[in-house]
Amino acid sequence: MKKIDLLKKIEEAKIKQKAGNSLEANQIFQVLLKSNNDSFDLLYAYGLFCRDLKNFNLAKRVFLNLINKFPSSINSYILLAEILKIEPDLISIKGKTSDGLGYIGSNKGIMTTASIIIYNNES
């Protein structure tokens, strides 16, 4: 399928979703995914579709697939902001080396930690 036709079909699915026809939108996405699963635009749109339906597990899998297939095309701040529905400048991602100490610092293992600060800005 030509990219312009694919983009038109994606737009059609978005319009159906906004009109409250999520089932029809999903059917369009499923047909497109069978023949175009290497399309950045399609995977990105489908990930957002899943997120908007509150299917966060599927959205996460779609976005991880997107990152694996197109690592240089993805800005992690923007993608995370899209998933969380927040501004990218509210996200900070940092890497640490453990200063050469222990199992992790000697590059024999890895560790991840996530921190989040949530506050009510209205008070």
PLY file of the C-alpha trace (Angstrom):
ply
format ascii 1.0
element vertex 123
property float x
property float y
property float z
element edge 122
property int vertex1
property int vertex2
end_header
0.00 0.00 0.00
1.30 3.47 -0.86
2.14 5.72 2.06
-0.48 8.31 1.07
-3.19 5.62 1.02
-2.01 4.29 4.35
-2.14 7.77 5.90
-5.68 8.27 4.56
-6.79 4.98 6.15
-5.14 5.96 9.46
-6.98 9.28 9.33
-10.24 7.44 8.61
-9.69 5.29 11.71
-8.99 8.40 13.82
-12.20 10.04 12.60
-14.21 6.92 13.44
-12.65 6.80 16.91
-13.49 10.47 17.57
-17.06 9.81 16.42
-17.32 7.06 19.03
-16.93 4.14 16.62
-13.92 2.54 18.28
-14.87 -0.92 17.04
-14.83 0.23 13.41
-11.59 2.13 13.99
-10.02 -1.00 15.47
-11.14 -3.06 12.47
-9.42 -0.58 10.13
-6.23 -0.75 12.20
-6.31 -4.57 12.25
-6.60 -4.76 8.45
-3.77 -2.25 8.03
-1.51 -3.99 10.55
-1.77 -7.31 8.69
-0.07 -5.86 5.63
1.86 -2.82 6.94
3.29 -3.76 10.34
6.61 -2.10 9.46
5.06 1.35 9.06
6.21 3.88 11.66
3.11 6.04 11.11
0.74 3.10 11.51
2.37 1.71 14.66
2.51 5.17 16.23
-1.18 5.89 15.44
-2.23 2.45 16.70
-0.27 2.94 19.93
-2.08 6.23 20.55
-5.40 4.57 19.67
-4.78 1.85 22.27
-3.74 4.41 24.86
-6.89 6.46 24.26
-8.98 3.31 24.77
-7.21 2.87 28.13
-5.63 -0.38 26.91
-2.27 0.58 28.36
-0.73 -2.92 28.18
-1.33 -3.14 24.44
-0.23 0.47 23.93
3.00 -0.29 25.80
3.68 -3.34 23.60
2.98 -1.34 20.43
5.28 1.49 21.52
8.04 -0.95 22.53
7.73 -2.60 19.13
7.98 0.85 17.57
11.15 1.62 19.53
12.70 -1.72 18.53
11.91 -1.27 14.83
12.77 2.43 14.58
15.27 3.25 17.37
16.73 6.32 15.68
13.30 7.75 14.83
12.04 7.89 18.39
12.73 10.61 20.91
12.15 8.87 24.24
10.96 12.08 25.90
8.30 12.70 23.27
7.12 9.10 23.21
6.86 8.92 27.00
5.02 12.27 27.03
2.56 10.94 24.44
1.91 7.83 26.51
1.43 9.81 29.72
-0.40 12.74 28.05
1.98 15.33 29.51
4.43 17.87 28.11
7.89 16.46 27.18
9.68 19.14 29.22
8.16 17.63 32.38
10.18 14.43 31.85
13.76 13.85 32.92
15.67 10.68 32.02
19.09 10.05 33.51
21.60 7.20 33.35
24.01 6.23 36.11
27.16 4.09 36.07
27.48 3.18 39.79
30.97 4.73 39.59
32.58 1.37 38.88
31.37 -0.16 42.13
30.04 -3.69 42.52
28.32 -5.98 40.06
26.59 -3.17 38.18
29.57 -0.83 38.11
31.79 -3.54 36.62
29.32 -3.94 33.69
28.25 -7.43 34.78
24.66 -6.40 35.39
22.14 -3.63 35.01
19.64 -1.98 37.30
16.69 0.28 36.61
14.90 2.61 38.93
11.90 4.79 38.22
10.86 7.77 40.28
7.81 9.92 39.82
6.68 13.07 41.56
2.99 13.88 41.40
1.56 17.05 42.83
-1.66 19.00 42.59
-0.91 22.28 40.88
-4.40 23.67 41.61
-3.93 24.28 45.34
0 1
1 2
2 3
3 4
4 5
5 6
6 7
7 8
8 9
9 10
10 11
11 12
12 13
13 14
14 15
15 16
16 17
17 18
18 19
19 20
20 21
21 22
22 23
23 24
24 25
25 26
26 27
27 28
28 29
29 30
30 31
31 32
32 33
33 34
34 35
35 36
36 37
37 38
38 39
39 40
40 41
41 42
42 43
43 44
44 45
45 46
46 47
47 48
48 49
49 50
50 51
51 52
52 53
53 54
54 55
55 56
56 57
57 58
58 59
59 60
60 61
61 62
62 63
63 64
64 65
65 66
66 67
67 68
68 69
69 70
70 71
71 72
72 73
73 74
74 75
75 76
76 77
77 78
78 79
79 80
80 81
81 82
82 83
83 84
84 85
85 86
86 87
87 88
88 89
89 90
90 91
91 92
92 93
93 94
94 95
95 96
96 97
97 98
98 99
99 100
100 101
101 102
102 103
103 104
104 105
105 106
106 107
107 108
108 109
109 110
110 111
111 112
112 113
113 114
114 115
115 116
116 117
117 118
118 119
119 120
120 121
121 122
